[in-house]
Amino acid sequence: MKLNKQQLERLRAFIRQRGFTAIDLQMEIIDHVACSIEEKLTRNPGMNFEEALQQTHAEFGIFGFSELEAAMAKSLREKYFYQICLEFKQWMAFPTVLVVGGFGVVLYRLFFMIATPWLLTISGFVYLAFQWEQPHIVCGYNASTVS
């Protein structure tokens, strides 16, 4: 039995009441809970939605949906760690490390020659100018070639 729109809204509100506000986490929990509720309602047609919801929530145990939250947090941590490693590798590539190192040396030398508070602002703008010229990489693809 498929859940109707009102039941899905009730399920979404139930998840929000439990303190899960992140949309991606809500969708993951809703997916697991909705499948379980649909299975219960198919096996027992006399059961109403609220009973199935309460039984499903009880099946998740004393920690409730926290196990799903922990699994998703672990998955996101691994994903972002991988992205950070890719970015670090890109920064340590041959031409980039020379440009950044050279920029650092020039900035260091300028700091002692021109001791002004504007030096950091100027260097920030120069840094952004260098960043703007690099191809913007999104999920491993060059954003200018992906449509």
Buried (B, 14 or more C-beta within 10 A) or exposed (E): BEBEEEBBEBBBEBBEEBEBEEEEBBEBBBEEBBEBBBEBBEEEEEBEBEBBBEBBBEEBEEEBBBEBBEEBEEEEEEEEEEEEEEEEEEEEEEEBEEEBEEBEEEBEEBEEEEEEEEBEEEBEEEEEEEEEEEEEBEEEEEEEEEE
